Amino acid sequence: MPKSDSDNQTAKYNAPALSKGLDILELLASQSKGMKKSEIAKALDRSISEIFRMLAVLSERGYVALDQKSECYSLTPRLFEIAHRHPPIRRLNAIAGEVMEDLARTLNQSVHLAILHNSDILVIAQTDPPGNNVTSVRLGARVPLILTASGAVLTYQKTQKARNALCAKLKDMPPDAMDQFERNILATKANGYCESPSAVIQGVYNISVPVFSYSGDVIAAITVPFIKRLVASNDATMEETRLALIQAGKQMSHLIGAGASDFEETS
């Protein structure tokens, strides 16, 4: 039976070596600690010799590193560095820096900027306030989207079907996490921002607002994990923080090229 055009195209663009390398990178990215050659080979159903050759190249190029003591391979920051060279992320970071520093200093709260990465949020910029007592999310952190206010802000424009598809990939989530996420989606649609108790740290309230592209799509979320200090009477209130964050989101969006019509007025 003759091959179809789609079969021919698949065969034409098949690159087994590249596929194996990408499989290794994706596998290591999903692990909280490194893996031995044998573990990688077993997980990917490949021979150890195949995996060894790929790991040698990836190590030489700086994508993975071998811990001599444990004989485990893990990802280096190289992929993260490459991602930050990508023009949209680089532009976001360039615009966000000064805005976030001003916000953190004025509010005495930490601030982070996140984008959607599969079913997670990925923190691409983070600024701490000058004070000593800080609650912050580290640069490069990935958090399941349904556990964050940022996740609601980044996905509220999507269809229910698209959100369900993203959430279906998440495993072992707290039983009430999806209900809270849906409430956050509704609140974001109604108010233009999301304000919800942290699903991770008690006493922290996450306040998150969208950053829009020139086309009106949400491309990032700027978020304050708000904490109330007991010994700092001059700190901004939650309402003051929300209003300042909304203005920061508008400022960043305008700098990127979004129009005023992309924002809902909030009081």
Secondary structure, 3 states (H helix, E strand, C coil): CCCCHHHHHHHHCCCHHHHHHHHHHHHHHCCCCCECHHHHHHHHCCCHHHHHHHHHHHHHCCCEEEECCCCEEEECCHHHHHHCCCHHHHHHHHHHHHHHHHHHHHHCCCEEEEEEECCEEEEEEEECCCCCCCCCCCCCCEEEHHHCHHHHHHHCCCCHHHHHHHHCCCCCCCCCHHHHHHHHHHHHHHHCCEEEECCCCCCCEEEEEEEECCCCCEEEEEEEEECCCCCCCCCCCHHHHHHHHHHHHHHHHHHHCCCHHHCCCCC
